[in-house]
Amino acid sequence: MTRRKKKLKKLGKISILLIGIGFLFYFGLYIYAKYATKLVIDSANEFYIYDTHNNLVEGLSDTWVSLEEISPFVIDATIAIEDKKFYKHSGFDYLRILKSLYINIKNKKNLQGASTISQQLSKNLFLTFDKTWERKIKEAWLTIQLESQYSKDEILEAYLNTINYGGIYGIENASKYYFHKNAKDLTLAEATILVGIPKSPSHYSPLVNEEKAKERQQIVLESMVKEKMITEEDKISAQECELTYYGTMAENELKTLMYYQDAVMSELKSIEEIPTTFLETGGLKIYTYLDLNAQTILEKAMDDNIRNENIQLASIMMDPNNGHIIALTGGRNYSVSQFNRAINAKRQVGSTMKPFLYYAALENGFTESTTFTSEKTTFVFSENKTYSPANYNNKYGEKAISMAAALAYSDNIYAVKTHLFLGEKTLVDMANRLGISSELQAVPSLALGSGEISLYDMVQAYATFANLGFRVEGKLISKVEDMDGNILYENKDSKEPTLNSSLTFILNEAMTSTYNYNFIDYNYPSCYDITSSLTHKYAIKTGTTDSDHLIFGYNADIVIGIWSGYDDSSPSTLDNGTDLRRMWRDMAENYLKGKDNNWYSIPENVVGTLVNPITGKMATKGDKKATMFYYIKGTEPSYKQDSLEDLIPTIKSE
């Protein structure tokens, strides 16, 4: 025998030995898993959501059903499209894995997956979906445990009760949401529509795009024909069947409620006390601050006032005293779009940034009466760089106006002059103090809201003003228990002193100028169109960009923030801004209906003085527009008024 043959023979023996060791290790894992502590999966992904009154919220809680309570069409369709060899493999389809690897490598992109139903169930048992190697190893081990400890029917039952059908988890919930019926009563046509959704919920939900949903249904039906589960005639009949979709739970018709649930689940994942998998909790009871009356008011105000059917919207109602979020929507209709714009979108905030700037100005010696000239202005910087902002409606006073008037009109020239006078970093630091997490650039345009910030962060920041300078953290969850009633987490309300309460009171008073008729002059206050219908006192600020409209308003009882715009940042029109103001009015007024006008008491070191609201100078006898401005004692105006105009370097007026 030649040396080469001996070497090959030796390699062959080593290979056989290694393969044998591999098989022993592989089967050993399954044997070890079989006798390890048994996983409890009959409550996997089970959760119940309660409102602020500790009542179970219909439509937001998980419903587990047995395999016998699920339509056979759902079971067959799921196996046909997701895992044809489900009843034959031991958790992993190795040939399918190799095939998908080959296709993905050949096309240099991830075109095909190879996860079995058992693998997908193991993923569903986790609260988060990070893609680390540690996580993948845990999922693989869970898959082996599932296959060793449970029958295929039990695994399939758990899978169907935990899978995501477009933001709706579990087949029973999905059946009620889309078709107002139980899972056992689904027809072939209905079942194959639902089974097609998990592949890509944002694309294949019939409520989002029925055409794509039907295309996906056809693929599911063809797979069933191929597996001889149905006939060709059955397929054609299902394809031609006209279906009615609802997009709400029969028990609760609110079409925005699921956005609140998504925000709750997002917060849940950030709580360190909560285990990473449902297996460690046996399911969860989640107690929230949801006020169904407030959520109903929010949705009705939206439906009554937002005339543009194509525009999107997000809004949050918060109790500023503790940060409790009592109502939230991340879009117009959850069944159409599951993207939660209230917590996940960052947009330019326009002039709603200005109250942050003007509070910083008050800290630096400004008063409500401090004046700058409202006129077209070009700001010249080093290296002859220029910046020429314009007022939104191209109206200028061509005269000195007070800070309160600048707030009323949302005067951009005044804001930029203030920004440059204070130094551009001042506003960045102010936003950070208020909890704004965005990385903001210290540039002249920041005063006009060029930074991108989430609605959630903005509402938290405004809550600091509403809470007279005490910062609170927005919270949706009050308490979390396991299924045995053991408390896993309980929120402890806290307030962090952040701003001077007297200066905050002065800013709050100044922000009532946005709907005060006394400020009608060369321009109109930005919210004058809703003045006559307000029965409570509020601080309000609107903001506008080319593609966005925003409004934030508050008093001691409530802070409400709303954004509207298009997801692709298409231009927005003035009518959309009008609708938003009226929606805000209805939300605030209907929520506070029958409640006392809860405004703020004047601090001891603050004094009120009647002034002309435009000039900021002390009112003269017979001034019909005389308005009460507030000042730290000793800073109230005299009959001699100075301007800060000359203190700003390098300003060139056109």
VOGU-3710 file (C-alpha; in Angstrom, 3 decimals, decimal comma):
1> mtrrkkklkk> 0,000/0,000/0,000  1,389/3,355/-1,022  2,028/6,141/1,495  -0,709/8,231/-0,141  -3,308/5,450/0,249  -2,338/4,938/3,866  -2,765/8,644/4,487  -6,204/8,672/2,841  -7,262/5,608/4,830  -6,152/7,305/8,051
11> lgkisillig> -8,063/10,466/7,156  -11,136/8,366/6,388  -11,003/6,715/9,806  -10,584/10,108/11,501  -13,536/11,483/9,534  -15,733/8,533/10,493  -14,679/8,971/14,118  -15,459/12,685/14,061  -18,844/12,069/12,428  -19,600/9,426/15,055
21> igflfyfgly> -18,654/11,796/17,865  -20,812/14,471/16,253  -23,839/12,173/16,089  -23,320/11,058/19,691  -23,110/14,691/20,800  -26,177/15,602/18,741  -28,338/12,786/20,109  -26,889/13,356/23,546  -28,187/16,911/23,474  -31,707/15,661/22,740
31> iyakyatklv> -31,512/13,075/25,530  -30,208/15,679/27,986  -32,925/18,129/26,885  -35,635/15,501/27,336  -34,804/15,035/31,002  -33,995/18,677/31,749  -36,543/20,876/33,559  -39,601/20,921/31,350  -40,463/24,161/29,594  -43,912/25,568/30,315
41> idsanefyiy> -45,264/26,712/26,957  -49,030/26,588/27,396  -48,849/30,195/28,593  -46,054/31,243/26,242  -46,417/34,864/25,104  -49,548/35,138/27,237  -50,210/38,620/28,549  -53,142/40,588/29,893  -53,319/44,391/29,774  -55,291/46,369/32,359
51> dthnnlvegl> -56,301/50,032/32,245  -55,758/52,685/34,912  -58,827/51,418/36,801  -57,394/47,857/36,855  -60,007/46,641/34,389  -58,956/44,096/31,772  -58,872/45,834/28,382  -60,838/43,878/25,822  -58,880/43,402/22,627  -55,442/44,039/24,152
61> sdtwvsleei> -55,003/40,721/25,925  -53,810/37,358/24,714  -56,298/34,537/24,136  -54,945/30,950/24,061  -56,896/28,251/22,233  -56,232/24,544/21,842  -55,438/22,970/18,485  -58,957/21,507/18,465  -60,341/25,066/18,630  -58,473/26,130/15,483
71> spfvidatia> -59,791/25,621/11,966  -58,083/22,682/10,174  -57,574/25,061/7,248  -55,299/27,220/9,427  -53,292/24,204/10,567  -52,841/22,756/7,075  -52,069/26,124/5,487  -49,474/26,947/8,165  -47,649/23,650/7,667  -47,837/23,912/3,873
81> iedkkfykhs> -46,318/27,392/3,685  -44,079/27,524/6,767  -42,701/24,039/7,335  -43,727/21,167/5,055  -41,560/18,631/6,928  -42,742/19,755/10,353  -43,966/16,306/11,392  -40,795/14,611/10,061  -37,806/16,667/11,290  -36,463/17,007/14,835
91> gfdylrilks> -36,543/20,788/14,964  -34,136/21,701/12,153  -34,569/21,140/8,425  -30,929/20,740/7,409  -31,541/20,304/3,679  -33,640/23,468/3,697  -30,885/25,291/5,577  -28,271/24,273/3,001  -30,581/25,218/0,127  -31,318/28,672/1,570
101> lyiniknkkn> -27,601/29,262/2,230  -26,810/28,388/-1,377  -29,546/30,708/-2,748  -28,564/33,596/-0,454  -24,840/33,286/-1,202  -25,474/32,972/-4,922  -27,638/36,119/-4,980  -25,534/37,982/-2,369  -28,658/38,875/-0,376  -30,965/37,268/2,169
111> lqgastisqq> -33,731/35,970/-0,095  -34,765/32,807/1,698  -35,093/31,717/5,313  -35,006/28,193/6,685  -36,531/28,455/10,149  -38,855/25,630/11,097  -42,032/26,123/13,102  -40,147/24,912/16,189  -37,389/27,483/15,626  -39,900/30,270/15,072
121> lsknlfltfd> -41,682/29,338/18,300  -38,404/29,515/20,218  -37,940/33,071/18,882  -41,472/34,025/19,915  -40,736/33,025/23,494  -38,342/35,975/23,852  -39,413/39,527/24,649  -36,679/41,080/22,520  -35,295/40,204/19,100  -31,579/41,020/19,234
131> ktwerkikea> -29,418/39,084/16,768  -26,377/38,146/18,844  -24,643/34,775/18,712  -25,598/34,221/22,347  -29,242/34,735/21,421  -29,000/32,341/18,448  -27,453/29,638/20,658  -30,257/30,082/23,202  -32,861/29,782/20,430  -31,223/26,586/19,114
141> wltiqlesqy> -31,179/25,076/22,607  -34,819/26,048/23,139  -35,691/24,362/19,845  -34,027/21,141/21,003  -35,850/21,353/24,344  -39,190/21,909/22,612  -38,692/18,935/20,295  -37,554/16,687/23,168  -40,240/17,602/25,666  -43,349/18,190/23,568
151> skdeileayl> -45,302/16,507/20,812  -45,527/18,107/17,394  -49,184/19,025/17,997  -48,272/20,802/21,235  -45,510/22,755/19,498  -47,840/23,706/16,649  -50,512/24,831/19,114  -48,031/27,076/20,931  -46,785/28,494/17,638  -50,272/29,395/16,400
161> ntinyggiyg> -51,008/31,106/19,708  -47,888/33,288/19,637  -47,283/34,222/16,005  -47,617/37,844/14,844  -50,532/38,454/12,480  -49,868/42,128/11,796  -49,458/43,398/15,353  -52,128/40,950/16,562  -50,616/37,973/18,383  -52,226/34,555/18,250
171> ienaskyyfh> -54,672/33,031/15,808  -57,743/33,552/18,031  -57,037/37,274/18,419  -56,307/37,573/14,702  -59,574/35,834/13,792  -61,565/38,221/15,966  -59,634/41,266/14,766  -59,857/40,645/11,026  -63,109/38,657/10,733  -65,035/39,048/14,037
181> knakdltlae> -65,175/35,282/14,521  -63,436/32,490/16,440  -60,451/30,686/14,954  -62,394/27,415/14,753  -64,911/29,007/12,365  -62,454/30,331/9,766  -63,122/29,286/6,192  -60,394/28,231/3,767  -60,375/31,699/2,193  -60,132/33,459/5,563
191> atilvgipks> -57,549/31,043/6,938  -55,201/31,400/3,985  -55,389/35,198/4,164  -54,341/35,096/7,831  -51,631/32,484/7,344  -50,077/34,679/4,666  -49,623/37,656/7,008  -46,664/36,558/9,242  -44,254/36,442/6,284  -44,328/40,285/6,266
201> pshysplvne> -47,143/41,812/8,343  -46,573/45,313/6,987  -47,014/44,076/3,395  -49,472/41,191/3,553  -52,142/42,461/5,932  -55,372/42,702/3,894  -56,122/45,937/5,726  -52,890/47,473/4,464  -52,866/46,124/0,901  -55,555/43,659/-0,089
211> ekakerqqiv> -53,987/43,071/-3,501  -50,692/41,903/-1,996  -52,583/39,906/0,622  -54,442/38,073/-2,146  -51,164/37,421/-3,977  -49,721/35,902/-0,824  -52,941/33,916/-0,300  -52,494/32,406/-3,751  -49,004/31,196/-2,817  -50,399/29,626/0,367
221> lesmvkekmi> -53,228/27,929/-1,544  -50,857/26,592/-4,211  -48,650/25,122/-1,487  -51,706/23,383/-0,046  -52,596/21,966/-3,460  -49,022/20,777/-3,924  -49,158/19,014/-0,550  -52,539/17,494/-1,553  -54,335/19,178/1,338  -56,949/20,741/-0,959
231> teedkisaqe> -58,014/20,362/-4,554  -57,506/22,787/-7,432  -61,233/23,538/-7,245  -60,926/24,409/-3,555  -58,104/26,813/-4,384  -60,087/28,603/-7,090  -63,161/28,848/-4,873  -61,100/30,390/-2,032  -59,455/32,860/-4,395  -62,795/34,039/-5,745
241> celtyygtma> -64,428/34,362/-2,323  -65,183/37,985/-1,360  -64,178/38,665/2,239  -65,151/41,364/4,727  -62,386/42,720/6,959  -62,989/44,624/10,182  -59,687/45,722/11,719  -61,090/46,078/15,238  -62,000/43,759/18,079  -65,746/43,206/18,247
251> enelktlmyy> -65,659/44,053/21,980  -63,791/47,334/21,440  -64,188/49,407/18,316  -61,314/51,847/18,925  -59,090/51,678/15,859  -56,119/53,359/17,591  -55,981/51,276/20,772  -53,364/48,842/19,462  -50,844/51,697/19,233  -51,074/52,018/23,013
261> qdavmselks> -50,409/48,283/23,351  -47,347/48,522/21,109  -45,999/51,387/23,208  -46,625/49,320/26,345  -44,735/46,322/24,928  -41,887/48,611/23,883  -41,635/49,977/27,433  -41,904/46,447/28,854  -38,777/45,398/26,971  -36,811/48,225/28,587
271> ieeipttfle> -37,656/47,246/32,171  -34,691/45,428/33,683  -36,781/43,611/36,288  -38,722/41,724/33,613  -37,150/38,386/32,526  -36,083/38,155/28,900  -38,417/35,278/28,060  -42,044/34,513/28,782  -40,903/31,058/29,898  -39,547/32,607/33,095
281> tgglkiytyl> -42,821/34,344/33,953  -45,545/31,948/32,868  -47,204/34,931/31,197  -47,654/38,511/32,363  -50,312/40,796/33,811  -49,508/44,348/32,720  -51,213/47,209/34,553  -51,125/50,494/32,640  -52,155/54,130/32,928  -54,502/53,825/29,944
291> dlnaqtilek> -57,667/55,888/30,373  -60,181/54,484/27,893  -62,280/57,637/28,176  -59,256/59,751/27,173  -58,412/57,332/24,326  -62,001/57,573/23,087  -61,870/61,389/23,269  -58,577/61,356/21,346  -59,946/59,160/18,570  -63,209/61,095/18,261
301> amddnirnen> -61,347/64,423/18,096  -59,205/62,983/15,314  -62,174/61,647/13,350  -64,174/64,850/13,778  -61,441/67,274/12,740  -58,828/65,664/10,465  -60,359/66,053/7,020  -57,402/64,845/4,944  -57,784/61,079/4,717  -54,217/60,559/3,519
311> iqlasimmdp> -52,323/62,457/6,201  -50,838/60,601/9,168  -51,036/61,595/12,787  -49,608/60,866/16,234  -50,704/62,178/19,613  -50,048/61,696/23,319  -52,056/62,734/26,383  -50,033/62,824/29,606  -50,644/63,735/33,214  -47,828/66,249/33,782
321> nnghiialtg> -47,816/65,729/37,536  -46,409/62,219/37,280  -45,691/61,435/33,607  -48,519/58,914/33,277  -49,472/58,503/29,601  -53,245/58,130/29,604  -53,852/57,971/25,843  -51,705/57,565/22,735  -51,991/56,974/19,038  -49,156/56,379/16,615
331> grnysvsqfn> -51,255/56,682/13,472  -54,762/57,163/12,099  -55,704/53,495/12,023  -53,664/50,568/13,330  -55,197/48,172/10,829  -53,782/50,272/7,983  -50,353/51,058/9,428  -48,709/49,548/12,506  -45,811/52,053/12,544  -46,017/53,893/15,851
341> rainakrqvg> -45,137/57,483/15,019  -45,634/58,653/18,611  -42,596/56,767/19,899  -40,581/55,650/16,862  -40,623/58,629/14,476  -38,307/61,637/14,718  -39,338/64,728/12,786  -38,402/68,394/12,686  -40,436/70,168/15,350  -40,596/73,675/13,895
351> stmkpflyya> -41,567/76,517/16,203  -42,547/74,202/19,052  -38,829/74,461/19,896  -39,200/78,153/20,789  -40,515/77,767/24,367  -37,238/75,974/25,230  -35,375/78,970/23,831  -37,489/81,549/25,627  -37,186/79,800/28,971  -33,402/79,924/28,527
361> alengftest> -33,799/83,627/27,694  -35,715/84,209/30,942  -32,861/82,552/32,806  -30,497/84,976/31,121  -32,284/88,172/32,096  -35,000/88,474/29,446  -38,555/89,303/30,433  -41,880/89,071/28,620  -41,301/92,708/27,648  -37,822/92,279/26,127
371> tftsekttfv> -37,953/93,538/22,541  -36,295/92,838/19,226  -37,269/94,322/15,887  -39,427/92,144/13,667  -38,096/92,760/10,144  -36,501/90,873/7,288  -32,979/90,154/8,463  -29,857/88,535/7,082  -27,464/87,232/9,701  -23,817/87,396/8,632
381> fsenktyspa> -21,230/85,084/10,208  -17,537/84,409/9,781  -16,258/83,786/6,249  -19,277/85,809/5,015  -21,676/82,928/5,644  -25,233/84,184/5,855  -28,577/82,991/7,173  -31,844/84,636/6,104  -34,850/83,148/7,934  -38,347/84,328/7,084
391> nynnkygeka> -41,543/84,513/9,065  -43,999/81,763/8,192  -46,528/84,085/6,520  -43,954/86,711/5,491  -45,494/89,266/7,846  -43,195/91,536/9,842  -43,987/94,241/12,350  -41,197/96,513/11,114  -40,958/97,547/14,750  -39,778/96,309/18,124
401> ismaaalays> -42,046/93,626/19,589  -42,149/91,961/22,990  -41,138/88,359/23,661  -44,792/87,526/24,417  -45,789/88,960/21,035  -43,029/86,938/19,367  -44,549/83,825/20,967  -48,045/84,850/19,855  -47,010/85,274/16,210  -44,245/82,666/16,293
411> dniyavkthl> -41,906/85,331/14,918  -38,820/83,624/13,459  -36,647/86,742/13,349  -37,130/87,364/17,061  -36,317/83,710/17,808  -33,062/83,683/15,818  -31,958/86,995/17,341  -32,583/85,560/20,809  -30,768/82,340/19,873  -27,678/84,184/18,655
421> flgektlvdm> -27,713/86,563/21,607  -27,674/83,656/24,078  -25,208/81,588/22,061  -26,233/78,617/19,936  -25,153/75,995/22,462  -27,562/77,406/25,055  -30,577/75,912/23,271  -28,888/72,516/22,876  -28,110/72,475/26,593  -31,675/73,529/27,389
431> anrlgissel> -33,124/70,686/25,315  -30,820/68,210/27,042  -31,955/69,455/30,455  -35,532/68,783/29,402  -34,690/65,186/28,454  -34,490/65,514/24,666  -32,461/62,482/23,575  -31,808/63,604/19,986  -28,322/64,788/19,045  -29,069/68,416/18,216
441> qavpslalgs> -26,720/70,658/16,263  -25,847/74,105/17,660  -26,794/75,986/14,497  -28,873/79,159/13,892  -31,813/77,183/12,467  -32,204/75,116/15,653  -34,227/78,013/17,110  -36,777/77,345/14,365  -36,944/73,613/15,078  -34,579/72,162/12,479
451> geislydmvq> -33,655/69,334/14,865  -35,487/66,009/14,610  -37,146/64,918/17,856  -39,750/62,278/18,712  -43,235/63,297/19,814  -42,692/61,239/22,977  -39,619/63,290/23,952  -41,343/66,569/23,140  -44,354/65,770/25,329  -42,017/64,853/28,197
461> ayatfanlgf> -40,200/68,174/27,762  -43,429/70,188/27,729  -44,582/68,289/30,829  -41,690/69,948/32,681  -43,239/73,338/31,924  -46,691/72,034/32,874  -45,241/70,730/36,142  -43,722/74,129/37,007  -40,150/73,046/36,358  -40,199/69,512/37,728
471> rvegkliskv> -39,161/66,937/35,164  -41,078/63,658/34,994  -40,440/60,578/32,877  -43,240/59,383/30,619  -44,631/56,024/31,719  -47,320/53,720/30,355  -46,877/50,806/32,791  -47,739/51,066/36,473  -47,105/47,461/37,493  -46,239/44,032/36,082
481> edmdgnilye> -47,120/40,712/37,713  -46,541/37,109/36,742  -49,557/34,844/36,385  -49,377/33,922/40,085  -49,712/37,560/41,120  -46,075/38,073/42,099  -45,022/41,681/41,438  -42,109/41,764/38,992  -42,053/45,553/38,587  -43,846/48,545/40,054
491> nkdskeptln> -43,373/52,119/38,855  -42,350/54,653/41,455  -43,318/58,173/40,411  -40,531/60,705/40,791  -40,025/64,394/40,063  -36,659/65,933/39,307  -36,333/69,688/39,924  -35,028/71,008/36,612  -36,252/74,560/36,008  -36,926/77,592/38,156
501> ssltfilnea> -40,616/77,430/39,083  -41,079/81,234/39,016  -39,557/81,566/35,547  -41,595/78,586/34,382  -44,762/80,307/35,619  -43,812/83,412/33,610  -43,197/81,326/30,466  -46,532/79,540/30,919  -48,314/82,878/31,130  -46,476/84,145/28,051
511> mtstynynfi> -47,629/81,065/26,103  -51,268/82,038/26,607  -50,576/84,835/24,104  -51,031/82,387/21,214  -54,821/82,612/21,551  -55,200/86,065/23,161  -57,199/88,538/21,023  -55,241/91,432/22,591  -52,288/90,442/20,415  -54,114/91,022/17,118
521> dynypscydi> -52,050/93,708/15,406  -50,045/93,490/12,185  -50,424/89,736/12,582  -52,749/87,276/14,301  -51,887/84,990/17,231  -51,201/81,492/15,890  -54,209/79,909/17,674  -56,687/82,778/17,529  -59,147/80,626/15,534  -59,847/78,405/18,561
531> tsslthkyai> -59,907/81,169/21,198  -63,668/81,510/21,441  -64,167/77,790/22,135  -61,649/77,449/24,971  -63,225/77,305/28,428  -60,015/76,524/30,314  -56,700/78,358/30,460  -53,796/76,744/28,587  -50,263/77,405/27,462  -50,144/76,503/23,749
541> ktgttdsdhl> -47,498/76,484/21,025  -47,818/75,400/17,411  -45,073/74,504/14,960  -44,892/74,171/11,198  -42,337/72,911/8,706  -42,793/72,291/4,993  -44,018/68,777/5,765  -45,118/68,819/9,418  -47,649/70,444/11,720  -47,359/70,167/15,497
551> ifgynadivi> -49,144/71,546/18,539  -48,359/71,220/22,236  -50,532/72,625/24,985  -51,018/72,143/28,689  -52,214/73,295/32,057  -51,761/71,808/35,528  -53,989/68,798/34,682  -52,987/67,644/31,196  -50,360/68,006/28,498  -51,293/67,095/24,929
561> giwsgyddss> -48,996/66,872/21,934  -50,031/66,135/18,346  -48,107/65,776/15,091  -49,494/65,433/11,583  -47,730/64,947/8,280  -46,846/62,415/5,606  -44,478/59,508/6,166  -42,563/60,408/3,006  -42,278/64,069/4,118  -44,479/65,359/1,296
571> pstldngtdl> -45,502/69,031/1,671  -48,340/69,728/4,089  -50,943/72,478/3,672  -52,337/75,199/5,950  -55,630/73,306/6,246  -53,833/70,446/7,974  -52,567/72,875/10,603  -56,072/74,252/11,129  -57,438/70,741/11,595  -54,713/69,947/14,116
581> rrmwrdmaen> -55,502/72,976/16,281  -59,172/72,045/16,345  -58,351/68,453/17,199  -56,181/69,646/20,099  -59,001/71,912/21,301  -61,515/69,054/21,288  -59,131/66,700/23,081  -58,354/69,207/25,837  -61,838/70,603/26,286  -63,644/67,271/26,267
591> ylkgkdnnwy> -61,150/65,666/28,633  -61,425/68,603/31,084  -65,189/69,033/30,660  -66,794/69,575/34,054  -63,432/70,026/35,779  -62,196/73,194/37,453  -59,906/75,559/35,581  -56,667/74,380/37,151  -54,035/77,037/36,412  -50,969/78,035/38,409
601> sipenvvgtl> -50,770/80,278/41,466  -48,564/83,350/41,212  -45,224/82,750/43,015  -44,390/85,130/45,844  -41,408/86,622/43,993  -43,449/87,333/40,844  -45,437/90,482/40,140  -48,018/91,219/37,433  -48,034/94,494/35,513  -50,410/95,800/32,853
611> vnpitgkmat> -48,498/96,477/29,635  -49,126/96,986/25,962  -48,764/93,410/24,666  -47,003/94,353/21,431  -44,440/96,851/22,690  -44,072/95,345/26,142  -44,091/98,844/27,646  -46,283/99,833/30,557  -49,860/100,418/29,461  -51,087/103,969/29,230
621> kgdkkatmfy> -54,479/105,144/30,336  -57,189/104,022/27,941  -55,072/101,287/26,282  -57,789/98,798/25,310  -55,213/96,083/24,676  -53,575/96,352/28,107  -52,519/92,833/29,114  -51,094/91,419/32,319  -47,440/90,399/31,953  -45,526/88,752/34,786
631> yikgtepsyk> -42,016/89,481/36,036  -39,598/88,536/38,756  -39,975/91,389/41,244  -37,610/94,199/40,351  -37,536/93,384/36,617  -40,958/94,776/35,722  -40,842/97,557/33,105  -40,632/101,262/33,789  -41,596/104,023/31,392  -38,027/103,967/30,072
641> qdsledlipt> -37,560/100,805/28,016  -34,244/99,560/26,688  -33,760/97,142/23,779  -31,164/94,418/23,473  -30,988/94,947/19,695  -27,546/96,527/19,659  -26,040/93,771/21,799  -26,293/91,107/19,067  -23,125/91,131/16,941  -23,122/91,121/13,174
651> ikse> -26,762/91,553/12,205  -27,502/93,147/8,882  -31,035/94,366/8,164  -32,283/94,210/4,588
//
